[in-house]
């Protein structure tokens, strides 16, 4: 997936991306869920989509 397709409508963010940045769409990460658990260094982090469509990460 091209960076421009992954972040369409967000020109400032596109300018900061390099060809080596890994872009994962939120839809690919969440599917039909509103939250996922991410394991990092043995700790669990909860990534949630808010009612306003923002992302929140909690340990």
C-alpha positions in Angstrom: 0.0 0.0 0.0 1.3 3.4 -0.9 1.7 6.0 1.9 -0.6 8.4 0.1 -3.4 5.7 0.0 -2.9 4.9 3.7 -3.2 8.5 4.9 -5.3 10.2 2.3 -6.5 13.6 3.4 -3.6 14.1 5.8 -1.1 16.1 3.7 1.2 17.2 6.6 1.5 13.6 7.9 2.3 12.4 4.3 5.2 14.9 4.1 6.8 13.4 7.2 6.7 9.8 6.0 9.7 8.2 4.6 9.8 5.2 2.2 10.9 3.0 5.1 8.0 3.9 7.4 5.6 1.0 8.1 2.0 2.1 7.6 -0.8 0.0 9.0 -4.4 1.2 8.5 -6.5 1.3 11.6 -9.1 -0.8 9.8 -6.5 -3.6 9.3 -5.5 -3.3 13.0 -9.0 -3.1 14.5 -11.3 -4.8 12.0 -14.8 -4.3 13.4 -13.6 -3.9 17.0 -13.2 -0.7 19.0 -10.1 -1.8 20.9 -7.1 -4.1 20.6 -4.4 -5.2 23.1 -0.8 -4.7 22.1 1.9 -6.6 23.9 5.2 -4.7 24.2 8.2 -5.9 26.4 5.9 -8.1 28.4 3.3 -5.4 29.2 -0.2 -5.1 27.8 -1.3 -1.9 26.2 -4.9 -1.2 25.2 -5.5 0.9 22.0 -9.0 2.2 21.7 -11.0 4.2 19.2 -13.0 6.9 21.0 -16.6 7.9 20.1 -15.0 11.0 18.4 -12.8 8.6 16.2 -9.6 9.4 18.0 -7.1 6.8 19.3 -6.1 6.4 23.0 -3.3 4.2 24.2 -3.4 3.0 27.9 -1.1 0.8 29.8 
